[in-house]
């Protein structure tokens, strides 16, 4: 049996299993999207209000109060700023490095499982297209068996082929939408964290939180 016959035999199995595969993948995509949405909501906070509170405490030299306020926050922005204020005696350069590391860790936590959504959105249409190809092959076989006559079996195969493509697209669109939305949210949070961190570094450099000035 040559490769063409093997592929034809594979195609004759039908595309129903591909449709069920797409349905399973869509359920997995919805589960990931819901989990990530809940996680991002639980780790959200009014960054503007937090910034005003922390900077106000730093202006008054209340480093302990600023740390306590950051520990109460569930947001990644707070954990990033807390890393910078962990040990001000090390200087602003060390604080900047700690915040940079905290930003990378926060990015990894927020992007967890998003690769699945991106992969699903990019490849679901191709899975649907494979189902379409299989359906068309089966339709040609049905047409050959009916001696060129349009039969109910032929129309069923053509319909299955079109449905496979439609399901692939329907699975891909929400996955891509969720993936892009989450990426924008993550990018926005990290951008705000970086801006907030620069404000904190400015106070550390100006020695407004009780850090002794280095001797020349």
N, C-alpha and C positions, 0 to 999 in steps of 0.2 A: 504494500500500500504506500503510494507516494504521499508527499506532503500535502498536495492539493486535496486528495481524498480524505486525509486526516482532518484537515481544516473544514472540509465540507461536512464530515461526520460530527465535528464539534458544533458547527453552526446548526445542524439539524436538531440539536438538543433544545433549541429555543432560547429566547431571551428573557423568559419569565424569571429565572434565577438572578439575572442582572438587575431586574426591576426590584426584586426583594433585597438585593444587596444595596441598591440605592436607598430604599426605604430604611434599612438598618443604619446606613451611614447618616441619613438625615436625622434619625432619632439620636444618634450619637452627637451630631452637630448641635442639635437643640439642647441636649444635656450640657454640653460644654459651654454653649452660649449662656444658658441660665446660671450655671455655676460661676462663670466669670462675671456676669452682671451682678450677681449677689455679692461676690467678693469685692468688686469695685465700689459698690454702694456701701458696704460695711467699712471700707477703708477710706471713705470720702469725708471731707470736712471743709468748712468755709476757710480757705487758705488766707483770704484777705483779713478776716477777723483774727485768725491765729497769728498772722504776721504782725498785726498791730499790737496784740497782747505781748508777744515775745520781745519785740523791739522796745516796747514800753518798759518791760522789766529790765532789759539790758541797759537802757538809758539810765535807769535808777541804780544800776550796779547789782541788781538782784539776780545773780547767776543761778543760785539754787532754786529760786522761784521759776525761772525760765525752764530749767531742767524738769521740775515737777510738772509744769504745764504741758511740756512736750510728752512726758510719759503718760499723761492722761489721754492723749490723742491716739486714735486708731489709724491715722493716716500715714502713708509712706513719707509724705513731706515732713511730718514731725520726726520720724525716725532718722531722716537724712540730716535735719538740723541738729538733732540730739547728738548725732555722731560728731558734728563739728564742735559742739560745746562739751564734748566728753572730757577733754583735758586742755583748757585754754593755756596753761603754762607752757605747752609745747610750741605755741606760736601759731600764727595764721596759716603758715605753709602746711603744717601738719594737719590743721583743722580742714584745710581745703582738700588734702589727700584723703582724709577720712570720709568727708562728704562725697567725694568722687566715687569711692568704693561703695558707699551706702547707696548712691544713685544706681550703680550697676546692679547691686543686689535687688533693689526695689524694682528695677526694670525687668529682671529675670522673674521675679515673683508675679508681677502683673501680666507678663506675657506668657505665663505658664499655660500650656494646652492650646494656645492660639495657633500654633503651627498646624494642628489638626484642622481647624477651620479654614486656614489658608490653603492647605492641600486639598481639602474637600471642595472648596470653591473653584479651584483651578482644574480639578480632574473629573468632577462629577459629569460635566458635559461630554467628556470623552468616553466615560463608561456608558452613558446614554447613547452616544454615537455607535459604540460597539454593538449595543442592543439593536440599533437601527439596521446596521449592516447584517446582523444575523437574521433579523426579520425580513429584510429584502431577499436574502439568499433563500430563505424558506418560501417566500412568495414566488420566486422564480421556479422552485421545485413544484409548488402547488400548481403554477400555471402550466408547467410541462406535463404534470400528471393529468390535468384536465384538458389536454390537447388544445391549449390556447383559449379555453373558455373562461369567462369570469365567473367564479364560484364563490360561495360563502366562505369556504376555506381560504381562498386567495385573499379576499377582502379582510379576513381576520388576521392574516399574516401581515398585510400592509398596515392595518390599524395598530397591531402590536409594535411594528417598527416605528411608527410615528409617536406612539405613547412613550417608548423608551427614550427618545430624544427629549420629549416634553418633561419627563420626570427628571432627567439629568439636569436640565436647565432650572427647573423648580427647586432642586436640591442645591444647586450652585449659588443661585441668587441670594438667598438668605445668609448662606455661609459667608459669602463675600461681603455682604452688608454688615454683618456682625463683626467680621474681622477688621474691616476698615474703621468702623465706629470705635471698637476697643482700642485700636492703634492710635486714633486721634485723641482719645481720652488719656491714654498713657503718655503720649507725647506732650499733651497739655500739662499734665501733672508734673512730669519731669522738668518741663520748662519753668513752671512756677517754683519748683523746688530749687532749681539753679539760681533763679533771680532772688529768691528768699535767702539762699546761702550766701550770695554776694553781699547782701545787706549785713548778714551776721559777720562775715569776714571783715567788712568795713569797720564794724565796732571792735572786733578783735585787734585789728591793726591800729585803731585809734586808742586802744587800751581803755575802753570805757566800761569794762566789766571787772575792773580790779586786778588786771594782770600787770605785774611790775614791769617797768620799762627796762629793756636790756641796757647794760652798761657799755659804753664805748671802749 
